[in-house]
Amino acid sequence: MTGAGLPRRQRGRLNGAAETAYQADLRAFCDRILEIYSTLVVARPDEGRELCRQAILKYVPANAVRDYEQCLAAIREDLRQAIAARISSQ
């Protein structure tokens, strides 16, 4: 890996060797990130969970989980009623 950060792809079409080198650098970067996350989650689970939560919240609004659970609860209730109605009609 050439640097500490995310590997940058050169501009334009890469030749075979350059593409292979870039993919290897990217793979090494991703492996290192997974190693850091897994070590953090095992050694410091509370901090690891919070780190993951903050990463997720960059892309998903904080109220999205609550909204999803409310929507799911309504669908589950409709399903329970349909199942109960089907069972009672037999």
C-alpha positions as CSV (number, residue, x, y, z in Angstrom):
1,M,0.0,0.0,0.0
2,T,1.4,3.4,-1.0
3,G,-0.1,5.7,1.7
4,A,-2.0,5.8,4.9
5,G,-5.3,6.9,3.3
6,L,-7.7,5.5,0.7
7,P,-5.7,4.6,-2.4
8,R,-6.3,7.0,-5.3
9,R,-6.9,5.7,-8.8
10,Q,-4.9,7.4,-11.5
11,R,-6.8,9.4,-14.1
12,G,-7.6,7.8,-17.4
13,R,-7.5,4.2,-18.4
14,L,-5.0,2.1,-16.4
15,N,-2.8,-0.5,-18.0
16,G,-2.9,-4.0,-16.6
17,A,-0.1,-3.6,-14.1
18,A,-1.4,-0.2,-12.8
19,E,-4.9,-1.6,-12.4
20,T,-3.5,-4.7,-10.6
21,A,-1.4,-2.5,-8.3
22,Y,-4.4,-0.2,-7.6
23,Q,-6.7,-3.2,-6.8
24,A,-4.0,-4.6,-4.5
25,D,-3.6,-1.3,-2.6
26,L,-7.4,-1.0,-2.3
27,R,-7.7,-4.6,-1.0
28,A,-4.9,-3.9,1.5
29,F,-6.7,-0.7,2.6
30,C,-10.0,-2.5,3.1
31,D,-8.3,-5.4,5.0
32,R,-6.7,-2.9,7.3
33,I,-10.0,-1.1,8.0
34,L,-11.7,-4.4,8.8
35,E,-8.8,-5.3,11.1
36,I,-9.1,-2.0,13.0
37,Y,-12.9,-2.3,13.3
38,S,-12.8,-5.9,14.5
39,T,-10.1,-5.1,17.0
40,L,-12.0,-2.2,18.3
41,V,-15.2,-4.1,18.6
42,V,-13.6,-7.0,20.5
43,A,-11.3,-4.9,22.7
44,R,-13.7,-2.0,23.3
45,P,-17.2,-3.1,22.4
46,D,-19.0,0.1,23.6
47,E,-16.6,2.4,21.7
48,G,-16.8,0.0,18.6
49,R,-20.6,0.1,18.6
50,E,-20.6,3.9,18.9
51,L,-18.1,4.2,16.0
52,C,-20.3,1.9,13.8
53,R,-23.4,3.9,14.9
54,Q,-21.8,7.2,13.9
55,A,-20.6,5.8,10.6
56,I,-24.1,4.6,9.8
57,L,-25.7,7.9,10.8
58,K,-23.6,9.6,8.2
59,Y,-25.8,7.9,5.6
60,V,-29.1,7.1,7.4
61,P,-31.1,9.7,9.3
62,A,-31.4,9.1,13.1
63,N,-35.2,8.8,13.0
64,A,-35.1,6.2,10.1
65,V,-34.9,3.2,12.4
66,R,-37.8,4.5,14.5
67,D,-39.9,5.2,11.3
68,Y,-39.0,1.8,9.9
69,E,-40.0,0.0,13.2
70,Q,-43.3,1.9,13.3
71,C,-44.1,1.0,9.7
72,L,-43.1,-2.6,10.4
73,A,-45.3,-2.7,13.5
74,A,-48.3,-1.7,11.5
75,I,-47.7,-4.3,8.8
76,R,-47.2,-7.0,11.5
77,E,-50.4,-6.0,13.2
78,D,-52.3,-6.3,9.9
79,L,-50.7,-9.7,9.3
80,R,-51.6,-10.9,12.8
81,Q,-55.3,-9.9,12.2
82,A,-55.3,-11.6,8.8
83,I,-53.9,-14.8,10.3
84,A,-56.4,-14.7,13.2
85,A,-59.3,-14.1,10.8
86,R,-58.1,-17.0,8.6
87,I,-57.8,-19.4,11.5
88,S,-61.2,-18.4,13.0
89,S,-62.9,-18.9,9.6
90,Q,-61.7,-22.5,9.3
